[in-house]
Amino acid sequence: MSYLEKIRKKERDANPFFSLMGIDVVRVEAGRAVLRMEIRPDMWNGVGWLQGGMFTALADEAMALALYPLLSANEGIATISESTSFIRGAREGVLITEGRVIKKGRRVAFAEGEVFAHNDKKTMLSRTSAAFAVTTNKN
């Protein structure tokens, strides 16, 4: 069973990080994915804000899930570079992360991910750009 099939069947339980952080898969389609996570106090940094790495990790996971439907059966991916701009902090509430593929080539794929506060304004909290190596699995 492929990772994408596991995600569709087991949802959060297909990924130990999702289980640990309480991340829900909202939607996965070719080139797009949406995740949801509620902020908990054990995710805060020392001064009471969501630890910055969580923004990057959420975006990375959403971008990867957006890529998986575009891969052939013998392809995999690995993040090779990532840059996150932190726009606004968060202490509580629900986050929505949207990942989208910009371009998938034979060897490299490019994607963007944005994390939003799930509020009436859909306030953007961070934006991440990444490059992924497209690997060939030898069976």
Phi and psi in degrees as GROMACS dihedral restraints (atoms count N, CA, C in turn):
[ dihedral_restraints ]
;  ai    aj    ak    al  type     phi  dphi    fc
    3     4     5     6     1   -74.4    20    10
    4     5     6     7     1   164.3    20    10
    6     7     8     9     1   -58.9    20    10
    7     8     9    10     1   -42.8    20    10
    9    10    11    12     1   -63.3    20    10
   10    11    12    13     1   -39.6    20    10
   12    13    14    15     1   -64.4    20    10
   13    14    15    16     1   -39.7    20    10
   15    16    17    18     1   -62.3    20    10
   16    17    18    19     1   -43.4    20    10
   18    19    20    21     1   -60.3    20    10
   19    20    21    22     1   -44.7    20    10
   21    22    23    24     1   -67.2    20    10
   22    23    24    25     1   -32.5    20    10
   24    25    26    27     1   -85.6    20    10
   25    26    27    28     1   -47.4    20    10
   27    28    29    30     1  -102.2    20    10
   28    29    30    31     1    -9.9    20    10
   30    31    32    33     1    52.2    20    10
   31    32    33    34     1  -126.1    20    10
   33    34    35    36     1   -53.3    20    10
   34    35    36    37     1   -36.7    20    10
   36    37    38    39     1   -70.8    20    10
   37    38    39    40     1    -8.7    20    10
   39    40    41    42     1   -78.0    20    10
   40    41    42    43     1   -15.4    20    10
   42    43    44    45     1  -131.9    20    10
   43    44    45    46     1   114.7    20    10
   45    46    47    48     1   -57.0    20    10
   46    47    48    49     1   -35.4    20    10
   48    49    50    51     1   -64.0    20    10
   49    50    51    52     1   -41.6    20    10
   51    52    53    54     1   -60.5    20    10
   52    53    54    55     1   -43.2    20    10
   54    55    56    57     1   -63.1    20    10
   55    56    57    58     1   -45.9    20    10
   57    58    59    60     1   -61.7    20    10
   58    59    60    61     1   -42.8    20    10
   60    61    62    63     1   -92.7    20    10
   61    62    63    64     1    -6.6    20    10
   63    64    65    66     1    72.6    20    10
   64    65    66    67     1    36.5    20    10
   66    67    68    69     1   -88.4    20    10
   67    68    69    70     1   129.1    20    10
   69    70    71    72     1  -105.3    20    10
   70    71    72    73     1   140.7    20    10
   72    73    74    75     1   -87.3    20    10
   73    74    75    76     1   114.7    20    10
   75    76    77    78     1   -85.9    20    10
   76    77    78    79     1   -45.7    20    10
   78    79    80    81     1  -157.8    20    10
   79    80    81    82     1   141.0    20    10
   81    82    83    84     1  -135.4    20    10
   82    83    84    85     1   125.8    20    10
   84    85    86    87     1  -146.0    20    10
   85    86    87    88     1   170.5    20    10
   87    88    89    90     1   -57.9    20    10
   88    89    90    91     1   111.8    20    10
   90    91    92    93     1    86.7    20    10
   91    92    93    94     1    -0.2    20    10
   93    94    95    96     1  -147.6    20    10
   94    95    96    97     1   144.9    20    10
   96    97    98    99     1  -151.1    20    10
   97    98    99   100     1   149.0    20    10
   99   100   101   102     1  -131.2    20    10
  100   101   102   103     1   131.0    20    10
  102   103   104   105     1  -120.8    20    10
  103   104   105   106     1   159.4    20    10
  105   106   107   108     1  -135.7    20    10
  106   107   108   109     1   137.7    20    10
  108   109   110   111     1  -148.8    20    10
  109   110   111   112     1   135.3    20    10
  111   112   113   114     1   -91.6    20    10
  112   113   114   115     1   133.1    20    10
  114   115   116   117     1   -73.5    20    10
  115   116   117   118     1   134.1    20    10
  117   118   119   120     1  -119.0    20    10
  118   119   120   121     1   154.3    20    10
  120   121   122   123     1   -58.0    20    10
  121   122   123   124     1   -28.3    20    10
  123   124   125   126     1   -74.6    20    10
  124   125   126   127     1    -0.2    20    10
  126   127   128   129     1   -99.6    20    10
  127   128   129   130     1    -3.4    20    10
  129   130   131   132     1   -74.5    20    10
  130   131   132   133     1   155.6    20    10
  132   133   134   135     1   -84.1    20    10
  133   134   135   136     1  -172.0    20    10
  135   136   137   138     1   -66.5    20    10
  136   137   138   139     1   -16.2    20    10
  138   139   140   141     1  -112.0    20    10
  139   140   141   142     1    15.2    20    10
  141   142   143   144     1    90.3    20    10
  142   143   144   145     1    15.7    20    10
  144   145   146   147     1  -108.1    20    10
  145   146   147   148     1   155.0    20    10
  147   148   149   150     1   -56.7    20    10
  148   149   150   151     1   129.1    20    10
  150   151   152   153     1   -59.4    20    10
  151   152   153   154     1   132.3    20    10
  153   154   155   156     1   -57.3    20    10
  154   155   156   157     1   -33.2    20    10
  156   157   158   159     1   -62.0    20    10
  157   158   159   160     1   -23.7    20    10
  159   160   161   162     1   -65.9    20    10
  160   161   162   163     1   -36.9    20    10
  162   163   164   165     1   -61.3    20    10
  163   164   165   166     1   -46.0    20    10
  165   166   167   168     1   -66.4    20    10
  166   167   168   169     1   -43.3    20    10
  168   169   170   171     1   -62.3    20    10
  169   170   171   172     1   -43.3    20    10
  171   172   173   174     1   -61.2    20    10
  172   173   174   175     1   -46.1    20    10
  174   175   176   177     1   -63.4    20    10
  175   176   177   178     1   -42.5    20    10
  177   178   179   180     1   -58.6    20    10
  178   179   180   181     1   -45.3    20    10
  180   181   182   183     1   -65.8    20    10
  181   182   183   184     1   -40.5    20    10
  183   184   185   186     1   -67.6    20    10
  184   185   186   187     1   -40.7    20    10
  186   187   188   189     1   -65.2    20    10
  187   188   189   190     1   -42.8    20    10
  189   190   191   192     1   -61.5    20    10
  190   191   192   193     1   -44.5    20    10
  192   193   194   195     1   -64.3    20    10
  193   194   195   196     1   -33.0    20    10
  195   196   197   198     1   -66.9    20    10
  196   197   198   199     1   -30.4    20    10
  198   199   200   201     1   -77.5    20    10
  199   200   201   202     1   -36.1    20    10
  201   202   203   204     1   -53.1    20    10
  202   203   204   205     1   -41.9    20    10
  204   205   206   207     1   -66.0    20    10
  205   206   207   208     1   -15.3    20    10
  207   208   209   210     1   -92.1    20    10
  208   209   210   211     1    -6.1    20    10
  210   211   212   213     1   -86.7    20    10
  211   212   213   214     1   147.4    20    10
  213   214   215   216     1   -79.1    20    10
  214   215   216   217     1   169.7    20    10
  216   217   218   219     1   -59.2    20    10
  217   218   219   220     1   -27.7    20    10
  219   220   221   222     1  -100.7    20    10
  220   221   222   223     1    12.8    20    10
  222   223   224   225     1  -107.2    20    10
  223   224   225   226     1   150.5    20    10
  225   226   227   228     1  -136.2    20    10
  226   227   228   229     1   179.9    20    10
  228   229   230   231     1  -137.9    20    10
  229   230   231   232     1   156.8    20    10
  231   232   233   234     1  -146.0    20    10
  232   233   234   235     1   133.1    20    10
  234   235   236   237     1   -66.7    20    10
  235   236   237   238     1   129.3    20    10
  237   238   239   240     1  -112.9    20    10
  238   239   240   241     1   -22.8    20    10
  240   241   242   243     1  -157.5    20    10
  241   242   243   244     1   151.6    20    10
  243   244   245   246     1  -155.6    20    10
  244   245   246   247     1   139.9    20    10
  246   247   248   249     1  -137.3    20    10
  247   248   249   250     1   126.3    20    10
  249   250   251   252     1  -116.7    20    10
  250   251   252   253     1   132.7    20    10
  252   253   254   255     1  -102.9    20    10
  253   254   255   256     1   123.2    20    10
  255   256   257   258     1   -93.5    20    10
  256   257   258   259     1   116.5    20    10
  258   259   260   261     1   -96.5    20    10
  259   260   261   262     1   -38.7    20    10
  261   262   263   264     1  -155.9    20    10
  262   263   264   265     1   144.7    20    10
  264   265   266   267     1   -85.4    20    10
  265   266   267   268     1   171.0    20    10
  267   268   269   270     1  -144.8    20    10
  268   269   270   271     1   145.0    20    10
  270   271   272   273     1  -117.4    20    10
  271   272   273   274     1   -27.2    20    10
  273   274   275   276     1  -155.0    20    10
  274   275   276   277     1   171.7    20    10
  276   277   278   279     1   100.4    20    10
  277   278   279   280     1  -167.6    20    10
  279   280   281   282     1  -110.2    20    10
  280   281   282   283     1   138.0    20    10
  282   283   284   285     1  -108.2    20    10
  283   284   285   286     1   142.5    20    10
  285   286   287   288     1  -117.5    20    10
  286   287   288   289     1   130.2    20    10
  288   289   290   291     1  -118.7    20    10
  289   290   291   292     1   129.5    20    10
  291   292   293   294     1  -116.2    20    10
  292   293   294   295     1   124.3    20    10
  294   295   296   297     1  -112.7    20    10
  295   296   297   298     1   141.1    20    10
  297   298   299   300     1  -144.0    20    10
  298   299   300   301     1   145.0    20    10
  300   301   302   303     1   -86.0    20    10
  301   302   303   304     1   130.7    20    10
  303   304   305   306     1   -89.3    20    10
  304   305   306   307     1   -46.0    20    10
  306   307   308   309     1  -158.2    20    10
  307   308   309   310     1   134.5    20    10
  309   310   311   312     1  -114.4    20    10
  310   311   312   313     1   114.9    20    10
  312   313   314   315     1  -100.5    20    10
  313   314   315   316     1  -173.6    20    10
  315   316   317   318     1   -70.6    20    10
  316   317   318   319     1   -32.2    20    10
  318   319   320   321     1  -117.1    20    10
  319   320   321   322     1   -25.0    20    10
  321   322   323   324     1  -136.9    20    10
  322   323   324   325     1   142.2    20    10
  324   325   326   327     1  -124.6    20    10
  325   326   327   328     1   146.4    20    10
  327   328   329   330     1  -118.2    20    10
  328   329   330   331     1   140.0    20    10
  330   331   332   333     1  -147.7    20    10
  331   332   333   334     1   163.4    20    10
  333   334   335   336     1  -131.4    20    10
  334   335   336   337     1   148.1    20    10
  336   337   338   339     1  -137.4    20    10
  337   338   339   340     1   139.3    20    10
  339   340   341   342     1  -127.6    20    10
  340   341   342   343     1   139.9    20    10
  342   343   344   345     1  -110.8    20    10
  343   344   345   346     1   131.0    20    10
  345   346   347   348     1  -123.7    20    10
  346   347   348   349     1   149.4    20    10
  348   349   350   351     1   -75.1    20    10
  349   350   351   352     1   133.8    20    10
  351   352   353   354     1   -83.2    20    10
  352   353   354   355     1    81.1    20    10
  354   355   356   357     1  -134.9    20    10
  355   356   357   358     1  -177.5    20    10
  357   358   359   360     1   -60.1    20    10
  358   359   360   361     1   -30.3    20    10
  360   361   362   363     1   -93.3    20    10
  361   362   363   364     1   -11.4    20    10
  363   364   365   366     1    51.3    20    10
  364   365   366   367     1    58.8    20    10
  366   367   368   369     1   -67.4    20    10
  367   368   369   370     1   124.5    20    10
  369   370   371   372     1   -75.0    20    10
  370   371   372   373     1   131.4    20    10
  372   373   374   375     1  -106.0    20    10
  373   374   375   376     1   -34.8    20    10
  375   376   377   378     1  -155.3    20    10
  376   377   378   379     1   159.1    20    10
  378   379   380   381     1  -135.9    20    10
  379   380   381   382     1   131.8    20    10
  381   382   383   384     1  -124.4    20    10
  382   383   384   385     1   137.3    20    10
  384   385   386   387     1  -115.7    20    10
  385   386   387   388     1   141.1    20    10
  387   388   389   390     1  -145.9    20    10
  388   389   390   391     1   156.5    20    10
  390   391   392   393     1  -119.6    20    10
  391   392   393   394     1   138.6    20    10
  393   394   395   396     1  -121.8    20    10
  394   395   396   397     1   134.6    20    10
  396   397   398   399     1   -74.5    20    10
  397   398   399   400     1   135.2    20    10
  399   400   401   402     1   -96.8    20    10
  400   401   402   403     1   115.1    20    10
  402   403   404   405     1  -101.5    20    10
  403   404   405   406     1   157.6    20    10
  405   406   407   408     1  -109.5    20    10
  406   407   408   409     1   121.8    20    10
  408   409   410   411     1   -82.8    20    10
  409   410   411   412     1   126.7    20    10
  411   412   413   414     1   -96.0    20    10
  412   413   414   415     1   111.1    20    10
